[in-house]
Amino acid sequence: MSQIVVEVGKQADGATFQLSPQTRVSLASQTGRQFPASSVFVSYEIRRGFEKAQGPLWGHIVALLTGLSDDQIHKMGGFSVVSPTDNEILFEHTPGMNARAISSAV
C-alpha cells in the first residue's frame, strides 16, 4: 500500500480531517476492519494547546482515523495530510525521514 492520505478541510474555527477515499478502500481491504472515526474535528485553539505540550498532532489524528498503531502506520509507508481541493501536501511523515511540515496552512 502506498502512504496513508488524510484530507483536511479548513474551517473558521478549526479543521476537519478524514481519510481519502482511496486510503479508506485500501485500508479496509488490507485490514478487514471498520474505522473508529469517519472524521475528526480539531479547533485551532485545542491544536495549539496540544502541540505546545505534546508536539505535533498529525500522528494522533491518523491513529484516531485508522485505529492503527504508530508502528502499523510506519509499516504502511507513513502518511501525508493534504488539501483535497488542490492536492497540496501540508504535512508528510515517511519511514526513515523526519516528519516535515510542507505548509503552515492548517
C-alpha positions in Angstrom: 0.0 0.0 0.0 1.1 3.5 -0.6 1.2 6.1 2.1 -1.9 6.8 4.1 -3.5 10.0 2.9 -5.6 12.3 5.2 -7.6 15.1 3.7 -8.2 18.2 5.7 -11.0 20.8 5.3 -10.2 24.1 6.9 -13.0 26.0 8.7 -13.1 29.3 10.6 -12.5 27.7 14.0 -10.6 24.6 13.1 -10.1 21.8 10.7 -11.8 18.5 9.9 -9.7 15.5 9.0 -10.7 12.4 7.1 -9.1 9.5 5.2 -9.0 10.0 1.4 -11.5 7.7 -0.4 -8.5 5.7 -1.9 -6.9 5.2 1.5 -10.2 4.2 3.1 -10.8 1.5 0.4 -7.2 0.2 0.6 -7.1 0.0 4.4 -10.5 -1.7 4.5 -9.3 -4.4 2.0 -6.0 -4.9 3.9 -7.2 -4.9 7.4 -10.9 -6.1 7.0 -11.9 -3.8 9.9 -14.1 -0.8 10.5 -12.6 2.6 11.1 -13.1 4.1 14.5 -14.0 7.6 13.2 -15.1 8.8 9.8 -13.7 12.3 10.6 -12.1 14.2 13.3 -12.6 17.9 14.0 -9.9 19.9 15.9 -10.2 23.5 16.8 -7.3 25.8 16.3 -7.2 26.6 20.0 -7.1 22.9 21.0 -4.4 22.2 18.4 -2.1 25.0 19.7 -2.5 23.9 23.3 -1.9 20.2 22.5 1.1 20.9 20.3 2.6 23.2 22.8 2.5 20.4 25.4 2.8 17.3 23.3 4.3 18.1 19.9 2.7 17.6 16.5 -0.9 16.4 16.4 -0.8 14.7 13.0 0.2 11.2 14.0 -2.6 11.2 16.7 -5.2 12.2 14.1 -4.1 9.4 11.8 -4.3 6.9 14.6 -7.8 8.1 15.5 -9.0 7.8 11.9 -7.4 4.4 11.2 -7.2 2.6 14.5 -3.6 1.7 13.7 -0.6 2.0 16.0 2.4 4.2 15.1 4.3 1.0 14.2 1.5 -0.1 11.8 1.3 3.3 10.2 5.1 3.3 9.8 4.9 -0.2 8.1 2.3 1.2 5.6 4.7 3.9 4.4 3.7 6.7 6.8 1.2 9.3 6.0 0.6 12.7 4.4 -2.0 15.4 5.1 -3.4 17.0 2.0 -5.8 19.7 0.9 -8.3 17.9 -1.2 -9.2 21.0 -3.3 -5.7 21.3 -4.8 -3.9 18.2 -3.5 -1.3 20.4 -1.8 0.7 18.3 0.7 0.5 20.1 4.1 2.4 17.6 6.2 4.3 14.4 5.4 5.8 11.6 7.6 7.5 8.7 5.9 9.7 6.0 7.4 13.3 6.9 7.5 12.7 10.6 7.2 11.9 13.2 9.8 8.3 14.4 9.8 8.1 17.6 7.9 5.6 20.3 7.6 5.3 21.4 4.0 2.8 24.2 4.6 1.6 26.1 7.6 -1.9 26.4 6.0 -3.6 24.3 8.7 
